Amino acid sequence: MSKPFLFVAVVVLAFPIACGGAGEPAAESDSGTQVTDEAETVVEEVVLYPAGTLDPRLVTADDLVAAGDLFESFYAWNGQTVVLQGYPFSYYGDSTVIEDDLELVAVAEDREVLAAVAFAEPLNITVPTGEAVTVSGTVEYSWTGEVELVAGAVVPDAPSAVEMELSPYAYDGVSPIAVQDFFEAFNVWIGKEVTVNGYYISTTTSVLSSGDVVRIDLSDGASGSKCVACEMGEEISQPSGTAMLENRDNTQIRGTITGESFNMVGLEGCELVNR
């Protein structure tokens, strides 16, 4: 895990000056030591996940998570402006031309693309692949699950990214983030097993050559908006299907988060918990 990102505030405690005319020295204490101003360092920890939000680091499969809360947390980076720092991806050569998009990797000449940035107009800027580049953009979720930024811009003379603890609720929108760190923060829910509680919306069966795929969609109940798509590990029994139809509220399903699915949080290997 990255080191916590701390703000340091310096508080100056001013002590009263002993009585006397202007320019007179301060009074000495009983010990003969001159009284001077002192400074106290106060370390204040950033709240990464405010009250009312889910902390993915703490959620376990035994915790019951509301479908709406999971949706909000999973998509919390969506629409936010971020500043990423990484190395330009290139298939060959020691430089690449930034036109209308740019792919970033963690280290020079790496082959794993961690983020893609789209620019409104071609830039036609040649950059060395061995030097880090800093770009800003707006996070836009994709069905591929990749980190994608739109409305991109190159940030010149940016300071080097520093290690920081990241969350979509605490990031300031301007500090450069190493692309590897953002990739991990962006995908913090992927691979986590959760138990979701929601309102049963529907069951969809897709007939594929590899076999039938059964998906149950859950909403938050209040808005009716679909939040979670659960790909079931096996067929739904008739009693379970009837129970969901007769009592749609508080349907609980356990599964592993795999990414975006039909604009919902996608779970796979799911099983019904209370139906």
Backbone torsions as a table, in degrees:
resi	resn	phi	psi	omega
1	MET	NA	144.8	178.3
2	SER	-67.8	155.4	179.4
3	LYS	-67.0	145.8	-179.9
4	PRO	-58.8	144.0	178.2
5	PHE	-95.5	114.9	-173.3
6	LEU	-113.6	142.8	169.2
7	PHE	-96.5	138.7	179.4
8	VAL	-114.4	120.2	177.9
9	ALA	-109.2	137.6	179.2
10	VAL	-106.1	120.1	-179.3
11	VAL	-108.1	123.2	-179.5
12	VAL	-97.0	121.0	179.1
13	LEU	-97.5	113.1	-177.2
14	ALA	-93.2	125.1	178.3
15	PHE	-95.6	145.8	-179.8
16	PRO	-60.0	141.3	176.7
17	ILE	-85.9	138.2	-178.7
18	ALA	-60.9	150.7	-178.6
19	CYS	-59.3	146.0	179.0
20	GLY	159.4	168.7	-179.1
21	GLY	-75.0	168.1	179.6
22	ALA	-59.4	136.1	176.6
23	GLY	87.9	-4.7	179.8
24	GLU	-78.3	145.5	-178.9
25	PRO	-68.4	154.7	178.1
26	ALA	-67.2	152.0	-179.4
27	ALA	-68.7	150.9	177.4
28	GLU	-92.6	150.8	177.1
29	SER	-75.5	174.3	-179.0
30	ASP	-59.2	-28.5	-177.9
31	SER	-82.4	-4.5	179.7
32	GLY	89.6	1.5	-179.8
33	THR	-91.2	133.8	-178.5
34	GLN	-69.4	136.8	179.4
35	VAL	-78.4	126.1	-179.9
36	THR	-128.9	164.6	175.7
37	ASP	-67.2	147.7	179.3
38	GLU	-124.6	156.0	178.0
39	ALA	-122.3	138.5	178.9
40	GLU	-118.7	130.4	-179.6
41	THR	-91.9	123.7	-179.9
42	VAL	-112.4	122.9	-179.7
43	VAL	-99.3	120.3	-177.6
44	GLU	-114.7	121.4	-177.4
45	GLU	-84.1	137.6	178.4
46	VAL	-73.0	135.7	176.5
47	VAL	-83.8	107.2	-176.1
48	LEU	-74.8	-36.4	-177.8
49	TYR	-130.3	96.9	-177.7
50	PRO	-62.7	163.8	177.4
51	ALA	-55.0	136.9	-179.3
52	GLY	94.0	-4.2	177.1
53	THR	-114.9	157.2	178.5
54	LEU	-85.5	137.6	173.2
55	ASP	-102.2	103.8	-175.7
56	PRO	-61.1	-20.9	179.5
57	ARG	-70.0	-22.3	-174.1
58	LEU	-105.6	-16.4	-176.6
59	VAL	-73.8	131.1	176.5
60	THR	-119.4	171.7	-179.9
61	ALA	-65.4	-20.0	-179.7
62	ASP	-84.7	-11.8	178.2
63	ASP	-83.3	140.5	177.7
64	LEU	-92.8	116.9	-174.4
65	VAL	-109.9	128.9	177.0
66	ALA	-66.6	138.1	-177.5
67	ALA	-57.7	-41.9	-179.8
68	GLY	-65.2	-39.7	179.5
69	ASP	-66.2	-39.8	178.7
70	LEU	-64.6	-42.3	178.7
71	PHE	-60.2	-47.6	-178.9
72	GLU	-61.1	-41.1	-178.4
73	SER	-71.4	-41.5	-177.7
74	PHE	-63.2	-38.9	-177.4
75	TYR	-100.6	19.4	-172.8
76	ALA	-64.9	-26.4	179.3
77	TRP	-79.0	-14.6	-173.9
78	ASN	-60.3	128.6	178.3
79	GLY	84.7	-3.9	179.5
80	GLN	-85.8	146.8	174.2
81	THR	-86.6	129.9	178.7
82	VAL	-130.9	156.6	177.2
83	VAL	-117.7	117.4	-175.9
84	LEU	-112.5	145.7	178.9
85	GLN	-127.4	125.4	-179.9
86	GLY	-163.2	-165.7	-178.4
87	TYR	-111.0	141.7	-179.8
88	PRO	-64.8	135.2	175.0
89	PHE	-83.3	136.3	177.6
90	SER	-145.1	139.8	178.5
91	TYR	-70.3	-30.0	179.8
92	TYR	-161.6	162.3	176.4
93	GLY	88.2	165.9	-178.1
94	ASP	-99.2	12.3	175.5
95	SER	-153.3	164.4	177.6
96	THR	-145.7	156.2	179.6
97	VAL	-102.2	123.3	175.3
98	ILE	-82.6	113.7	176.5
99	GLU	-105.9	-103.7	-178.7
100	ASP	-99.4	0.0	175.0
101	ASP	-154.6	165.2	179.9
102	LEU	-149.2	134.9	176.0
103	GLU	-107.9	139.1	-176.3
104	LEU	-113.8	141.6	174.4
105	VAL	-122.0	166.1	-173.9
106	ALA	-73.8	-40.3	-179.1
107	VAL	-133.5	157.3	-177.4
108	ALA	-56.1	135.7	176.5
109	GLU	70.0	11.2	174.6
110	ASP	-69.6	155.8	-178.1
111	ARG	-105.8	-8.4	-178.6
112	GLU	-92.5	110.1	179.3
113	VAL	-77.7	126.5	-177.7
114	LEU	-104.0	-21.7	179.8
115	ALA	-155.8	150.2	176.9
116	ALA	-126.2	135.2	-178.3
117	VAL	-118.7	128.9	178.4
118	ALA	-106.6	133.9	179.4
119	PHE	-105.9	147.3	-177.3
120	ALA	-65.1	-35.3	179.5
121	GLU	-134.7	151.0	178.1
122	PRO	-59.5	134.3	-178.6
123	LEU	-92.6	-33.3	-178.6
124	ASN	55.0	48.3	178.6
125	ILE	-109.5	128.6	176.6
126	THR	-91.9	126.9	-179.4
127	VAL	-128.7	144.7	177.3
128	PRO	-71.6	140.1	179.1
129	THR	-74.7	-14.9	-179.5
130	GLY	-91.5	2.7	179.5
131	GLU	-119.7	140.2	-179.2
132	ALA	-67.9	145.8	176.2
133	VAL	-125.7	146.1	-178.7
134	THR	-116.0	130.6	-179.1
135	VAL	-134.7	153.4	173.4
136	SER	-117.8	160.4	178.9
137	GLY	179.1	174.7	-179.1
138	THR	-102.9	129.1	-178.2
139	VAL	-68.4	130.1	176.8
140	GLU	-131.0	120.3	-177.9
141	TYR	-71.3	143.7	-178.0
142	SER	-125.4	152.8	178.3
143	TRP	-65.1	-19.1	178.8
144	THR	-76.3	-16.5	-178.1
145	GLY	81.9	2.6	-179.4
146	GLU	-82.5	157.6	175.4
147	VAL	-75.3	119.1	179.8
148	GLU	-129.3	132.7	175.7
149	LEU	-115.8	138.3	174.9
150	VAL	-115.9	170.3	-177.0
151	ALA	53.7	44.6	-174.7
152	GLY	-73.5	157.2	176.1
153	ALA	-152.1	143.2	174.8
154	VAL	-80.5	134.4	-179.7
155	VAL	-103.1	108.2	-178.0
156	PRO	-79.0	152.1	174.2
157	ASP	53.5	36.8	179.7
158	ALA	-78.2	145.8	175.5
159	PRO	-68.7	161.1	179.1
160	SER	-66.9	141.9	177.3
161	ALA	-64.6	141.1	177.8
162	VAL	-114.6	156.9	178.3
163	GLU	-65.1	133.8	178.8
164	MET	-151.6	151.5	173.5
165	GLU	-79.7	128.4	-173.0
166	LEU	-112.6	144.8	166.9
167	SER	-155.7	153.4	-179.5
168	PRO	-68.4	-12.3	-178.2
169	TYR	-94.9	-13.0	-174.6
170	ALA	-117.9	-13.1	-177.4
171	TYR	-69.4	139.8	-174.8
172	ASP	-86.2	-7.5	176.3
173	GLY	84.9	-5.0	-177.5
174	VAL	-129.2	-21.9	-178.3
175	SER	-72.6	131.3	177.8
176	PRO	-63.6	135.1	178.4
177	ILE	-115.3	132.4	173.5
178	ALA	-61.0	133.4	-173.1
179	VAL	-59.3	-32.6	177.5
180	GLN	-64.3	-42.4	179.8
181	ASP	-64.8	-41.2	-179.5
182	PHE	-69.1	-38.8	178.5
183	PHE	-57.5	-42.4	179.8
184	GLU	-69.0	-40.7	179.3
185	ALA	-67.8	-38.4	-179.6
186	PHE	-64.8	-34.9	-176.2
187	ASN	-104.6	25.4	-173.8
188	VAL	-61.6	-26.7	-179.2
189	TRP	-84.7	-19.1	-174.1
190	ILE	-64.6	131.4	178.9
191	GLY	86.5	-0.9	-178.7
192	LYS	-90.4	132.7	176.9
193	GLU	-85.4	131.0	-177.4
194	VAL	-137.0	159.1	171.9
195	THR	-114.6	117.2	-173.1
196	VAL	-104.7	138.0	176.9
197	ASN	-113.7	122.8	-178.2
198	GLY	-157.7	-174.9	180.0
199	TYR	-95.1	124.6	-178.3
200	TYR	-68.3	123.6	179.7
201	ILE	-100.2	-55.0	-174.0
202	SER	-165.4	164.2	172.7
203	THR	-120.4	129.7	179.5
204	THR	-121.4	131.0	177.7
205	THR	-112.9	121.3	177.7
206	SER	-104.4	125.7	180.0
207	VAL	-93.0	112.4	-178.9
208	LEU	-118.5	162.5	178.6
209	SER	-63.4	-27.6	179.8
210	SER	-85.1	-5.8	-179.4
211	GLY	131.0	165.6	-179.5
212	ASP	-74.1	142.0	175.8
213	VAL	-118.0	121.3	-178.9
214	VAL	-104.5	126.6	-179.4
215	ARG	-124.4	132.4	175.1
216	ILE	-110.2	130.0	179.0
217	ASP	-103.9	135.2	177.6
218	LEU	-118.7	146.4	174.6
219	SER	-116.2	177.9	177.9
220	ASP	-82.1	-6.0	177.6
221	GLY	89.2	-45.6	-175.7
222	ALA	-74.0	-55.0	-176.7
223	SER	-86.9	-22.9	-176.0
224	GLY	83.7	-3.0	179.9
225	SER	-73.1	135.5	178.8
226	LYS	-67.4	134.0	-176.2
227	CYS	-118.5	-38.1	-172.8
228	VAL	-133.2	133.2	175.7
229	ALA	-111.7	116.3	-174.5
230	CYS	-108.6	110.6	176.0
231	GLU	-83.8	113.7	-171.3
232	MET	-76.3	149.5	-180.0
233	GLY	-77.7	-18.5	179.6
234	GLU	-154.1	171.7	179.5
235	GLU	-61.1	150.9	177.7
236	ILE	-86.0	127.9	178.8
237	SER	-69.2	156.2	180.0
238	GLN	-60.9	-43.6	177.8
239	PRO	-60.3	-39.7	179.5
240	SER	-67.2	-41.9	178.6
241	GLY	-62.4	-42.1	178.6
242	THR	-65.5	-40.1	-180.0
243	ALA	-63.0	-38.6	178.6
244	MET	-67.6	-38.9	179.7
245	LEU	-67.0	-37.2	-177.4
246	GLU	-80.9	-24.7	-179.8
247	ASN	-141.4	86.8	-174.0
248	ARG	-76.8	-29.6	-178.7
249	ASP	-66.3	149.3	172.5
250	ASN	55.8	39.5	172.3
251	THR	-76.9	127.3	-174.9
252	GLN	-113.8	127.8	-178.4
253	ILE	-133.4	136.0	178.7
254	ARG	-109.7	136.0	178.8
255	GLY	-168.0	-179.8	-178.4
256	THR	-107.4	129.9	-178.5
257	ILE	-71.9	126.5	-178.6
258	THR	-117.1	-10.3	178.9
259	GLY	139.3	-160.5	-179.9
260	GLU	-75.4	142.6	177.9
261	SER	-147.4	108.0	179.8
262	PHE	54.0	43.4	-179.2
263	ASN	63.9	24.6	175.1
264	MET	-126.7	174.6	172.1
265	VAL	-80.2	121.6	-176.9
266	GLY	-91.6	128.4	175.5
267	LEU	-118.2	144.3	176.5
268	GLU	-127.5	164.2	-178.5
269	GLY	63.2	36.4	-170.5
270	CYS	-83.6	154.2	174.4
271	GLU	-142.6	145.7	177.1
272	LEU	-71.5	138.4	-179.0
273	VAL	-99.5	-39.3	-172.6
274	ASN	-131.5	29.5	176.0
275	ARG	-134.1	NA	NA
